[in-house]
């Protein structure tokens, strides 16, 4: 399974996004990406299966939960 990380600006944002996605059947895991991979300084992220990434992003956008990037 190939995964990607949606980077978040805070742990609170990551937890809020995780709750929303899991409520909609999308499993995620909160991770701490390497600072080398996050030039904006994001210290938290959600690891998610690449196959359902676009669905997860849609849920976040529909619920006004912002993310910094995808790595």
N, CA, C and O atoms as a GROMACS GRO file, in nm:
protein
  284
    1UNK      N    1   0.083  -0.117   0.000
    1UNK     CA    2   0.000   0.000   0.000
    1UNK      C    3   0.089   0.125   0.000
    1UNK      O    4   0.172   0.144   0.089
    2UNK      N    5   0.071   0.208  -0.098
    2UNK     CA    6   0.145   0.334  -0.107
    2UNK      C    7   0.068   0.440  -0.029
    2UNK      O    8  -0.054   0.453  -0.042
    3UNK      N    9   0.140   0.515   0.052
    3UNK     CA   10   0.075   0.619   0.133
    3UNK      C   11   0.132   0.756   0.102
    3UNK      O   12   0.242   0.769   0.049
    4UNK      N   13   0.056   0.857   0.135
    4UNK     CA   14   0.097   0.997   0.124
    4UNK      C   15   0.069   1.062   0.259
    4UNK      O   16   0.001   1.005   0.344
    5UNK      N   17   0.124   1.182   0.277
    5UNK     CA   18   0.101   1.256   0.401
    5UNK      C   19   0.041   1.391   0.368
    5UNK      O   20   0.098   1.468   0.289
    6UNK      N   21  -0.074   1.420   0.428
    6UNK     CA   22  -0.132   1.554   0.421
    6UNK      C   23  -0.073   1.632   0.538
    6UNK      O   24  -0.098   1.598   0.654
    7UNK      N   25   0.004   1.735   0.510
    7UNK     CA   26   0.067   1.810   0.617
    7UNK      C   27  -0.031   1.911   0.676
    7UNK      O   28  -0.111   1.971   0.604
    8UNK      N   29  -0.022   1.927   0.807
    8UNK     CA   30  -0.111   2.016   0.881
    8UNK      C   31  -0.030   2.117   0.961
    8UNK      O   32   0.086   2.092   0.995
    9UNK      N   33  -0.092   2.229   0.990
    9UNK     CA   34  -0.022   2.336   1.062
    9UNK      C   35  -0.014   2.310   1.212
    9UNK      O   36   0.070   2.371   1.280
   10UNK      N   37  -0.098   2.223   1.264
   10UNK     CA   38  -0.096   2.198   1.409
   10UNK      C   39  -0.149   2.058   1.439
   10UNK      O   40  -0.210   1.992   1.355
   11UNK      N   41  -0.123   2.016   1.561
   11UNK     CA   42  -0.173   1.886   1.605
   11UNK      C   43  -0.326   1.891   1.615
   11UNK      O   44  -0.393   1.792   1.584
   12UNK      N   45  -0.379   2.003   1.657
   12UNK     CA   46  -0.525   2.018   1.668
   12UNK      C   47  -0.591   2.001   1.532
   12UNK      O   48  -0.693   1.932   1.522
   13UNK      N   49  -0.536   2.063   1.427
   13UNK     CA   50  -0.591   2.050   1.293
   13UNK      C   51  -0.583   1.905   1.245
   13UNK      O   52  -0.676   1.856   1.181
   14UNK      N   53  -0.472   1.838   1.275
   14UNK     CA   54  -0.456   1.698   1.235
   14UNK      C   55  -0.559   1.609   1.305
   14UNK      O   56  -0.615   1.519   1.243
   15UNK      N   57  -0.584   1.634   1.432
   15UNK     CA   58  -0.681   1.554   1.506
   15UNK      C   59  -0.823   1.578   1.455
   15UNK      O   60  -0.902   1.485   1.443
   16UNK      N   61  -0.855   1.703   1.424
   16UNK     CA   62  -0.987   1.737   1.372
   16UNK      C   63  -1.009   1.668   1.236
   16UNK      O   64  -1.116   1.611   1.211
   17UNK      N   65  -0.908   1.673   1.151
   17UNK     CA   66  -0.917   1.609   1.019
   17UNK      C   67  -0.928   1.457   1.034
   17UNK      O   68  -1.008   1.394   0.963
   18UNK      N   69  -0.851   1.399   1.123
   18UNK     CA   70  -0.855   1.255   1.146
   18UNK      C   71  -0.995   1.212   1.188
   18UNK      O   72  -1.048   1.113   1.136
   19UNK      N   73  -1.055   1.284   1.283
   19UNK     CA   74  -1.191   1.250   1.329
   19UNK      C   75  -1.292   1.256   1.213
   19UNK      O   76  -1.375   1.166   1.198
   20UNK      N   77  -1.283   1.361   1.134
   20UNK     CA   78  -1.375   1.376   1.021
   20UNK      C   79  -1.360   1.262   0.922
   20UNK      O   80  -1.460   1.202   0.880
   21UNK      N   81  -1.237   1.232   0.884
   21UNK     CA   82  -1.214   1.128   0.784
   21UNK      C   83  -1.255   0.990   0.835
   21UNK      O   84  -1.316   0.913   0.762
   22UNK      N   85  -1.221   0.959   0.959
   22UNK     CA   86  -1.256   0.828   1.012
   22UNK      C   87  -1.406   0.813   1.030
   22UNK      O   88  -1.460   0.703   1.018
   23UNK      N   89  -1.475   0.924   1.059
   23UNK     CA   90  -1.622   0.921   1.067
   23UNK      C   91  -1.682   0.883   0.931
   23UNK      O   92  -1.791   0.828   0.924
   24UNK      N   93  -1.608   0.915   0.823
   24UNK     CA   94  -1.652   0.884   0.688
   24UNK      C   95  -1.585   0.761   0.630
   24UNK      O   96  -1.586   0.740   0.509
   25UNK      N   97  -1.527   0.677   0.716
   25UNK     CA   98  -1.473   0.549   0.674
   25UNK      C   99  -1.334   0.551   0.614
   25UNK      O  100  -1.293   0.455   0.549
   26UNK      N  101  -1.261   0.661   0.634
   26UNK     CA  102  -1.125   0.670   0.580
   26UNK      C  103  -1.026   0.663   0.696
   26UNK      O  104  -1.019   0.752   0.780
   27UNK      N  105  -0.948   0.554   0.699
   27UNK     CA  106  -0.850   0.535   0.805
   27UNK      C  107  -0.729   0.626   0.782
   27UNK      O  108  -0.676   0.634   0.672
   28UNK      N  109  -0.686   0.694   0.887
   28UNK     CA  110  -0.567   0.778   0.882
   28UNK      C  111  -0.483   0.755   1.007
   28UNK      O  112  -0.528   0.695   1.104
   29UNK      N  113  -0.361   0.804   1.001
   29UNK     CA  114  -0.271   0.796   1.116
   29UNK      C  115  -0.197   0.928   1.128
   29UNK      O  116  -0.144   0.978   1.029
   30UNK      N  117  -0.193   0.987   1.247
   30UNK     CA  118  -0.120   1.112   1.268
   30UNK      C  119   0.029   1.078   1.276
   30UNK      O  120   0.069   0.989   1.351
   31UNK      N  121   0.109   1.150   1.198
   31UNK     CA  122   0.254   1.128   1.194
   31UNK      C  123   0.327   1.261   1.207
   31UNK      O  124   0.267   1.368   1.192
   32UNK      N  125   0.455   1.253   1.235
   32UNK     CA  126   0.543   1.370   1.241
   32UNK      C  127   0.640   1.361   1.124
   32UNK      O  128   0.741   1.292   1.133
   33UNK      N  129   0.611   1.431   1.012
   33UNK     CA  130   0.700   1.423   0.896
   33UNK      C  131   0.835   1.489   0.924
   33UNK      O  132   0.846   1.578   1.009
   34UNK      N  133   0.934   1.445   0.852
   34UNK     CA  134   1.068   1.502   0.865
   34UNK      C  135   1.066   1.649   0.826
   34UNK      O  136   1.003   1.685   0.727
   35UNK      N  137   1.133   1.736   0.903
   35UNK     CA  138   1.139   1.878   0.867
   35UNK      C  139   1.198   1.902   0.728
   35UNK      O  140   1.168   2.004   0.665
   36UNK      N  141   1.279   1.811   0.679
   36UNK     CA  142   1.336   1.824   0.545
   36UNK      C  143   1.230   1.814   0.437
   36UNK      O  144   1.246   1.869   0.328
   37UNK      N  145   1.120   1.742   0.467
   37UNK     CA  146   1.013   1.723   0.370
   37UNK      C  147   0.906   1.832   0.376
   37UNK      O  148   0.820   1.840   0.288
   38UNK      N  149   0.911   1.914   0.479
   38UNK     CA  150   0.807   2.016   0.497
   38UNK      C  151   0.870   2.155   0.503
   38UNK      O  152   0.897   2.206   0.612
   39UNK      N  153   0.894   2.216   0.389
   39UNK     CA  154   0.958   2.348   0.388
   39UNK      C  155   0.877   2.456   0.457
   39UNK      O  156   0.933   2.559   0.496
   40UNK      N  157   0.747   2.437   0.473
   40UNK     CA  158   0.663   2.536   0.542
   40UNK      C  159   0.667   2.519   0.693
   40UNK      O  160   0.603   2.595   0.766
   41UNK      N  161   0.741   2.420   0.740
   41UNK     CA  162   0.754   2.399   0.884
   41UNK      C  163   0.640   2.323   0.947
   41UNK      O  164   0.621   2.331   1.069
   42UNK      N  165   0.563   2.250   0.869
   42UNK     CA  166   0.451   2.173   0.924
   42UNK      C  167   0.506   2.059   1.009
   42UNK      O  168   0.593   1.984   0.964
   43UNK      N  169   0.455   2.046   1.130
   43UNK     CA  170   0.510   1.944   1.218
   43UNK      C  171   0.419   1.824   1.238
   43UNK      O  172   0.458   1.728   1.305
   44UNK      N  173   0.300   1.827   1.181
   44UNK     CA  174   0.208   1.714   1.192
   44UNK      C  175   0.147   1.682   1.057
   44UNK      O  176   0.136   1.769   0.970
   45UNK      N  177   0.108   1.559   1.041
   45UNK     CA  178   0.045   1.520   0.915
   45UNK      C  179  -0.041   1.399   0.934
   45UNK      O  180  -0.036   1.331   1.036
   46UNK      N  181  -0.122   1.372   0.833
   46UNK     CA  182  -0.206   1.254   0.831
   46UNK      C  183  -0.156   1.160   0.722
   46UNK      O  184  -0.152   1.197   0.605
   47UNK      N  185  -0.118   1.041   0.762
   47UNK     CA  186  -0.076   0.941   0.665
   47UNK      C  187  -0.201   0.871   0.614
   47UNK      O  188  -0.285   0.826   0.692
   48UNK      N  189  -0.212   0.862   0.482
   48UNK     CA  190  -0.333   0.809   0.422
   48UNK      C  191  -0.299   0.729   0.297
   48UNK      O  192  -0.201   0.758   0.229
   49UNK      N  193  -0.378   0.630   0.268
   49UNK     CA  194  -0.360   0.548   0.149
   49UNK      C  195  -0.373   0.636   0.024
   49UNK      O  196  -0.470   0.711   0.011
   50UNK      N  197  -0.278   0.627  -0.064
   50UNK     CA  198  -0.276   0.709  -0.185
   50UNK      C  199  -0.400   0.687  -0.273
   50UNK      O  200  -0.443   0.778  -0.343
   51UNK      N  201  -0.456   0.567  -0.269
   51UNK     CA  202  -0.572   0.535  -0.354
   51UNK      C  203  -0.696   0.615  -0.317
   51UNK      O  204  -0.783   0.636  -0.401
   52UNK      N  205  -0.705   0.660  -0.193
   52UNK     CA  206  -0.824   0.736  -0.151
   52UNK      C  207  -0.791   0.880  -0.112
   52UNK      O  208  -0.871   0.948  -0.050
   53UNK      N  209  -0.673   0.923  -0.150
   53UNK     CA  210  -0.630   1.059  -0.116
   53UNK      C  211  -0.725   1.166  -0.169
   53UNK      O  212  -0.759   1.259  -0.096
   54UNK      N  213  -0.768   1.154  -0.293
   54UNK     CA  214  -0.854   1.257  -0.352
   54UNK      C  215  -0.989   1.265  -0.279
   54UNK      O  216  -1.045   1.373  -0.266
   55UNK      N  217  -1.039   1.153  -0.233
   55UNK     CA  218  -1.165   1.152  -0.158
   55UNK      C  219  -1.145   1.222  -0.024
   55UNK      O  220  -1.230   1.301   0.019
   56UNK      N  221  -1.034   1.193   0.042
   56UNK     CA  222  -1.004   1.256   0.170
   56UNK      C  223  -0.991   1.408   0.156
   56UNK      O  224  -1.044   1.483   0.238
   57UNK      N  225  -0.922   1.452   0.053
   57UNK     CA  226  -0.905   1.595   0.029
   57UNK      C  227  -1.040   1.661   0.006
   57UNK      O  228  -1.064   1.773   0.053
   58UNK      N  229  -1.128   1.594  -0.066
   58UNK     CA  230  -1.262   1.648  -0.092
   58UNK      C  231  -1.338   1.668   0.040
   58UNK      O  232  -1.400   1.772   0.061
   59UNK      N  233  -1.334   1.567   0.129
   59UNK     CA  234  -1.401   1.580   0.259
   59UNK      C  235  -1.344   1.698   0.337
   59UNK      O  236  -1.420   1.776   0.395
   60UNK      N  237  -1.212   1.713   0.338
   60UNK     CA  238  -1.150   1.823   0.412
   60UNK      C  239  -1.194   1.958   0.356
   60UNK      O  240  -1.229   2.048   0.432
   61UNK      N  241  -1.192   1.971   0.225
   61UNK     CA  242  -1.232   2.097   0.162
   61UNK      C  243  -1.378   2.129   0.187
   61UNK      O  244  -1.413   2.245   0.212
   62UNK      N  245  -1.465   2.029   0.182
   62UNK     CA  246  -1.609   2.050   0.206
   62UNK      C  247  -1.637   2.094   0.349
   62UNK      O  248  -1.739   2.157   0.376
   63UNK      N  249  -1.547   2.060   0.440
   63UNK     CA  250  -1.566   2.091   0.582
   63UNK      C  251  -1.473   2.201   0.631
   63UNK      O  252  -1.455   2.218   0.752
   64UNK      N  253  -1.414   2.275   0.538
   64UNK     CA  254  -1.325   2.388   0.569
   64UNK      C  255  -1.212   2.354   0.664
   64UNK      O  256  -1.178   2.432   0.753
   65UNK      N  257  -1.153   2.237   0.644
   65UNK     CA  258  -1.034   2.198   0.720
   65UNK      C  259  -0.916   2.210   0.624
   65UNK      O  260  -0.906   2.139   0.525
   66UNK      N  261  -0.828   2.303   0.657
   66UNK     CA  262  -0.717   2.328   0.566
   66UNK      C  263  -0.598   2.237   0.596
   66UNK      O  264  -0.578   2.191   0.708
   67UNK      N  265  -0.522   2.213   0.492
   67UNK     CA  266  -0.397   2.138   0.503
   67UNK      C  267  -0.292   2.217   0.425
   67UNK      O  268  -0.325   2.294   0.335
   68UNK      N  269  -0.166   2.195   0.460
   68UNK     CA  270  -0.059   2.275   0.401
   68UNK      C  271  -0.007   2.219   0.270
   68UNK      O  272   0.034   2.294   0.181
   69UNK      N  273  -0.007   2.089   0.258
   69UNK     CA  274   0.046   2.027   0.138
   69UNK      C  275   0.035   1.876   0.143
   69UNK      O  276  -0.017   1.818   0.238
   70UNK      N  277   0.084   1.814   0.038
   70UNK     CA  278   0.083   1.669   0.027
   70UNK      C  279   0.224   1.623  -0.004
   70UNK      O  280   0.284   1.669  -0.102
   71UNK      N  281   0.276   1.534   0.078
   71UNK     CA  282   0.410   1.479   0.052
   71UNK      C  283   0.403   1.328   0.045
   71UNK      O  284   0.505   1.262   0.024
   0.00000   0.00000   0.00000
